[in-house]
Amino acid sequence: MEKTKPHSDERTRKYKANLQSYLREGDEVALQQAYEFGRRGLAEGRSILDMISIHHQALRAVWNRAAAAQLGPDALGKAGEFFTECMSPFEMTHRAFGEANQTLRRLNETLEEQARVIGRELHDEAGQLLAAVHIELDEIARDFPAEGQARFRQVKARLDQVETQLRSLSHELRPAVLEDLGLVAALESLSQRVAKRTGLLISLQRFDGPRLSSRMELALYRIVQEALNNVIKHARATSVKIQLHRMGKALVCSVRDNGIGFDPQSLPTGPGRGLGLSGIRERLKALQGEVRIESVAGKGTSLKIMIPMEG
């Protein structure tokens, strides 16, 4: 439950004086003061419950039978107008937050579409070029003696490695399995590719249930992908455990490694720093999710994601 901040008698007294002035005179100056009162409260980090409490105390202080007779029948409506003006900075901030959230979602969708285009080009165009190079090398190799053909086979083996890496990269940029089969299948495919490439022992504890929304699945896939990249780069781990489960009305995803660990308080906070957490938090912000990090030196790291279930 949201807690209210304590407010001073002086703050309530000023609010009461401006409210009383507006109830008696309909003074626009008093109405402007209501707006300023709300703006200062927002800047100080006060909650809506704080503001309701102050308004309630002030209204109760000025309202009695004698005051009701003097102020007229529309006094309660005017008190509502005063409080509405006081709360308008909160409403505008809430609206701006919603617009920023929508912008962030559209940005993520644009980036994902660009990644899909790049992945498709890598898979299709680069794959066709490499196939053409293989054919030309085969034709050229026929005119060379046996020792020369051995060198050509070495070159072709290197090209095969390049093709494998490009195919893996295209799948990570454009996870078609995510669209076709869902999050669990996509994470299994991702885990297998990373394990094969790095030697990490990766286990995935899956959960049963209906598929999530496409944007939840995509966000979780990218977050786990980034978490695995962090493990590879920094953790010096030998094993990773990925878990997905529901907890109440939230989906919980955790990525735990057995690496060297670190002090979470020492994470850099500048833009683009902090083990890729800025990108993870931006994805979660669009879904009203949160991330928690637990780590102890020598005992590994746990990244825990919680996202409210949609619908």
N, C-alpha and C positions, 0 to 999 in steps of 0.2 A: 504494500500500500504506500502511496506517495506521501512523504512527510512534508509538512509545512515549515518554513523558516520562521523563527521568532521575529515579530515586528515590534518596533518601539512605539511607546505611547505618543511620541511626537509625530511619527508617521501617520498613525491613526487620527490624531488631532487635526493634522493638515487636511487629510482626506475628508474628515467630518466637516471642517469649515467650508471647503469647496463644494461638498455635496449640499450642505445647508444653503449656501449662496445660490446654487443652481435651482434648488427646490423653491426658493422664495422669489427669485428674480428672473430665472431662466437665463442667467448671465452666460454669454458666450465665452467670456474670459475663464469662468469656472469650468466650462466644458473643455477648454483648451488645457486647463490644469489637470483635468482627469486624464487626458491623453498623455501629458507629460509624466503623470504619476505612473501610468502603465508602462511607458517607455523606460523609465528609470527602474521599475520593478523587473522588467525583462532583462535589462543590462546587468542587474545585480543577481540574476539567476533565480528569481523567485518563481514559484509555480503558480498555476491557476488556482489551486487551493489556497495559497497564501492570499491572493487578491480577493477571492471570495470571502475569506475570513475577515479581512480588513473592511470590505464593503459591508458585511453583515454587522460587524461591531459598530461601524459609523452609523448605519441606518437605524440600528436599535437605539443608539444614543440620541438621535434627533427625533425619533418617532415616538409619539405618545398621543393621547386623545386630543389634548389641547393643540399640539402641533398639527395633527391631522385636520382639525377644523380650520386652522389658519392657512394651511398649505393648499387646501382645495382637493377635489376628487381626482385630479390627474397627477397627484404627487407621486404615487407609486410608479406610474408610467414614466415620469420624469426621472425618478431614481434609476429605473431600468435604462433610460437613455444615457445617464451619467456613467453607469457601470459598463454599458456597451462601449462607450467612447474610451473608457479606461482600458478595456480589454482589446481594443482594435490593434495595438502593436503586437499582441500575442497572435491574433488572427492572421495578420499580415505575415508574420514570421512563419506560422504554420503553413500558409499558402506557398510562401517562397521555398520552404523545405520540400513541399510536395512537388513543386516545379523543378527544383534541383534534382530530386529523386528521379523524376521522369526523364530529365536530360541525361542523367547518369545511365539510366537503362538504355536509352537510345544510343548513347556512345558505346556501351558494351555490345549492343547488337550490331553497330557499324563495324567495330573492331572484329567481331566474330565473323561477319560476312567477308571482310577483307582477308581474314585468316583462311576461310574456306576457299576463296578465289585463289590465294597463293598455293594452298595445298593441292587444289585441283590442277593448277598449272605445273606444279612439281611432279605430280603423279602422271599426268597425261603428256604434256609437252616434253618435259625432261626425259620421261620414260621412252617416248618415241625417238628422241634424238640419240639416246644411248643405244637403243635397238639398231638404229641406222649405223652407228659407229661400229657395233659388233659385226654387222654384215660386211661393211667395208674392210674391216680388219681381216675377216675370214678370206675375202677375195685377195687382199694384198699378201697374206701369209702363204698362199699357194705358190707364189713365185719365189719363195725363200727356201733355202736348205733347211734340214731338220733342226740344226742348232738355232737358226733364226726363228723358226716356228715356235720353239720353246720360249723364246723371249716374248713372242706375241701372246702365247698362252698366259704368261705372267701379267702382261698388260690387261688382257681380258679378265683375269681374276681380280685385278684392281678395279676395273670398271664394274664388275659384279658387286664389289664392296660398296662402291659409290651408289650404285642403283639400290642396294639394300638400305643404305642410310637415307637416301632420298625418299624411298617408299615409307620408311619409318617416320621420317619428318613430316611427310604429307599426311599420314594417318593422325599424327598428333595435332597438326594444324587443322585438319578437317576430319574429326572423328565420326565417320559415317556410321560406325556401329552404335554410337550414342543415339543417333536419329532413328536407326532401324530397330535396335534391340533394347535400348534403355541404359540407365546409369550403371547398373551392376555389371552388365556384359562389357560395357566400355571400360570400366575400372579393371576388370579382369584382363582385358586385352592390353591396357596400359601397363598393368603390373607385370605381365609376361614380357612385354617389350623391354621395360626398364630392367627387370631381373636378368634377361638375356644379355643386355648391353653392359651391365655393371657388376653382375655377380651377386647382387643383393638377394637375400631370401625374403620375399614379400608374400604375406598372407592377407587374404581379404575375407572378413566375416560379413557375409551378405545378409540382407533382411528380405523377408517375403512381404508382398503387398502390391497394390496397384502402382503403376508408374507415376512419377512425380510430374509436375509441369515442366515443359521444355526448358524454361529459363532457370528453374531450380536445378535440373539435371546438368545443364551446361555449366552453371556457376560452380556446383560441387565438383564436377569433372576437372575444371580449370584449377580450382583450389587444391585438390589432391595432386594434380600434375605439378603445381608450383611447390607444394610441400615435399614431394619426392625429389624435385630438383634441389631443394634446400638440403635434404638429407645427403644427396650425392656430393654436393659442393662442400658442405661444412661439417657433417656429423661424424664422419669416419665410422659409420655403422656397418654392421653385417646383416641385420635383419630389420624389417619394418612390418608393423601390423596396422592394417586399415580396418576400421569398424564402422558400420552403418546401423543405426537403430532409431526407433521412435521413442520419444520420452514425452508423454502427455500429448500436447498439440505442437510439438517441435520435432524436427529431424536433427539427429546428432550424428556428426561424422568426426572421427578422431583418427589421427595419424601418429603412431608412436614408433620411435626408433630406439635402438640400444647403443647409441653413439656416445660421444664424449660429453654431451650436454654443455650448458653455458649458464650464465647468470642473466635471466630475462631483463633485469634492471639495466644491464649494460648495453642493450640494443640501441643502435643509433636511431635518432628520430627524424632526421632530415628527409627531404623528398627523395623517393627512389631508393631508400636505404632500409635496413632492418629486415633482412632475409625475405624480401619480397612481400612483406606484410602490408605495405600500402596498397598494392594491387588486390590482395585478398580482402582487405577491409573495404575497398571501393566496391568490389563485387557483392560483399555482404550488405553494405549500406543500402543498395538497391532492393534487397530482399528483407530488410529490417533484421538481419542476422547479426551475430557477434562471434568473436574469436577469442579463445583463451590459450595462453601458452604456459606450460609447466615444464621446468627443466632443472636438473640438478647436475652439477659437474661430475662426470664419470658415470652417470646413471641414465643418460639418454634424455630425450625431449618428447613431449606430447603436445600436439596441436589439436585443439578441440573446437569444432564449429557447431553452432546451434542456429537453426533457421526455422521460423514459424511455418507450419504447414499451411499451404494455400487452400482455400475452399474448405 
